[in-house]
Amino acid sequence: MQPADILFIIIGFFSEIIGTMAGFGSSTIYLPLAAYIYDFQTALVLVAIFHFFGNISRIAFFRHGLEKNILLKFGIPSFVLSLIGATLVGYLSQNLLEFMLGLFLIVISATFLLNPKLAFPTNGKFLVLGGAVSGFITGLVGTGGALRASFLNGLKLEKESYIATAAVIALGTDATRIPSYISAGFLTQQYYYLIPILFGTAVAGSYVGRRIVTRINQDKFKKMVLIGVILVSIKFILDSIA
């Protein structure tokens, strides 16, 4: 295993812990950091696979809180638009995708910092719209957890219900976009051996996150995560236009 691969796994473990505790996807933290280690397309598919495994773990740990009605209204359009977004990745330049990812993360993170209680209306139309928009963004730039959270937060779900429901929606989104990434040739054979390691790392990270999720101040923790995402994303944008 190369030093870069070891670093990638370590970052994934801590990203999964943070993602489980913060309530939005680990890929928000993981992808911009992974893209410093690998080229963007390789990072995109490896993080998507890791995110898939992490969501399986969260569902296993929080499955009793699942809200099936929300899955139908929010999940189905999210799955469909995720596939469309993922299909477009192969037609866009790597620098453009990196710029779009960095810009998206800065905007969404700054929005949550300025308005931590941001929540969209919770009627059926907005749930469908939220699923479609967040799914498309996830497929295109590899992360949409924070945006998904802004739609689901308005539902005032209990923490376990929120984590379980968001994880199932994210899992379905991953299941639709990963085959598109792989069929486009984003994952070369040299990285196949990382897949089972990513599985173990995701399960371990989710487990640790679950054990400490109730022991920290959620509001302060989320602010720290969002500030960190903004700083990484600024550097990401600068690199993409250099």
N, C-alpha and C positions, 0 to 999 in steps of 0.2 A: 504494500500500500504506500502510495506517494505521500509526502508531507502535506500536499494540498488537499488530498482526500481525507486525511486525518483531521485537518482544520475544518473542512466542510462538515464532517460528522459532529465534531464538537459544537460548532455553531448551531447545527440542527437541533442538538439536544437542548441547548439553552433557549433556542427560539421556540421549541415546543412547550417548554415550561412556561415561558413568558406568554405565549399565545393562549395556553389553557387558562392562565390566571387573569389575563387582560380581557378575555372574552371576545377577541377577534383573532383572525387567522395568524398562525405562526409564519405564513409566507410573507406577511407584511414586513416582518423583520428579516426573515431568512433570505428572500430573493435578492434584495439589493446587495447584501453581503456576499451571497454565493456568486453573484455576477462579477465580483472582484477576483474570484478564484478560477472560474471557468468562463468560456464565452457565454453570451446571453442565452442562446438557444439551449445549450446543454444545462445551464443553471435552471432555466425555465422548466424543463421536463423533469429533472431530478428533484427539484423543490416540489413540483406538482405531485410526484410519486410519494415523496415524504409526507406531504400534506394529506394525501389520500390515506396513508397508514395512520397518521395522527388522528384523523377524523374517525376512523374505525375504532381506535382506542377510546376516544371521547364518548362515542356512542355506547361502547361496552361499559364504561364507567358511569355514565349519566343517563342510560337508556330509559329509566322510569319516568323521565320528565318530558318525553316526546309529545309534541302537539301536531297531530296528523292533519288537521284542517289547514294549518299554515303551510305544511309541506306541499299540499296540492296547489294552493293559490300562489305561493312564492316560489316553490321548488321547480315546478314544471317549466315555467318560462325561463327560469335561471338555467336549467339544463340545456334547453334549446339554444338560447343566445350564447351560452358558453361555447358550444360547438362552432357557432358562426364566428365568434371572436377568435377562437383557436385556429380556424381555417385561414384567417387573414394574416396570421403571424408570418407565414412563409412568404408573403408577398411584400413585406415591409423590411426596411434595412435595420440592422442591429442597432445602429446609433439612434435611429428614430424611435425604436422600441424602448431603448434605455432612457431616452429623453422623456417619452410619454410616461413611463413608469415613475421616474423621479418626480415629474411635475404632478402626477396624480397623487402620489404619496404625500407631497408637500401640501397640496391643497386640502386633501381630506384630513391630514393630521392637524394642520393649522385650524381648520374648521372645528374640529372636536376640542382643541385647546381653548378656542374662544367661546365655544358653546358646548360644554360637556354634556348637557342634557338634550342635545339635538335629537329629535325624533320626527319622522314624517307621519302624516295621517295614516290611520290603521284600517281604512275601509278596503274593500276587496280590490278596487281599481288600483290603489296605490301599492298594495301588496304584489299584484301582478306586474306593475311597472317597476317596482323595486327589484323583483326577481329578475326581470329582463335586463335592466341596466347593470346590476351588480354581476350577473352572469356573463354578460358581454365583456365587461371590464376585466373580469377574472380570466376569461379565455384569451383576451388580447394581450394583457400585460402581466398576467400571472398572479394577481392578488386583488381581491375585492372584499376581503373580510370586514374591513372598517366601514365600507359603504353598506354592506349587508347589515352590519350592526345598527346603522342609523335608521334603517327601515324596521328592523325587528325590535329595537328599543322601545318604540311607541306602544308595543303590545303589552308592556308591563309584565312580562313573564317572570316567574321565579327563576333564580339563577340556574338551577339544574335543568329546568325546562328550556331556558334560553340556550344553554350550552349544547344540550342534546339535539334540539331542533335545528340550530345553526350548523351543527356538525353533520347532520344527515343531508341538509341542503348542500353544504360544501362538498360532501362526499359524492353526491350525484353530479355536481358540477365538475369535480375532478375526473369522475368516471367517463364523462363525455369529452373532455378536452385532452386527456392523456393519450388516447388512441390517435387523435389527430396530430399531436406533436410527434409521436413515434412514427406514424406513417409518413410524416414529412421529413424523417431522417434526423431529427434533433438529438437522438440518443444513439451514440455509436457503441459498438460491442465492448470496447475497453472499459465502459462504465457499468456493465451489467452486474458485475460482482458487488457493486454498492447497494443494489436493491434490497437483498435480505438484511444488510447492515442498517439501512434506512428504516426498515420495519422495526427492528429491535430498538433503535434509537428513538423512534417516534413513540413506541409503547412506553419506554422508560421515561421519556420526557412528559408524556401525558399523565403517567402515574404520579410522578413527583409534583407536577402542577396541581393535580387533584388533591394531594395531601396538604398542600400549603395555601390553597386558594382562599380559604376562610380565615387565614391568619394575618392577612395584610390589609392595609387601607386601600381599597380598590381605586378610589378617585385619585389619590396621590400616585399610585403605581401606574395608572393609565397615562397620567400626564408625563411621567418620566419616560415611558415607552414612546409616546408620541413625539416628544422632544428629540429622543434618540433617532427615530425614524426620519424626522426632518433634517437633522444634521447629516445622516448618511445619504439622504436623497439629494441634498444640495451638492455634495461631492460627486454623486452619481451623474447629475445633470452636467456639471462642469467637465467631467471626463467624456461624456457623450458628444460634447460640442468642441472638445479640444482638437 
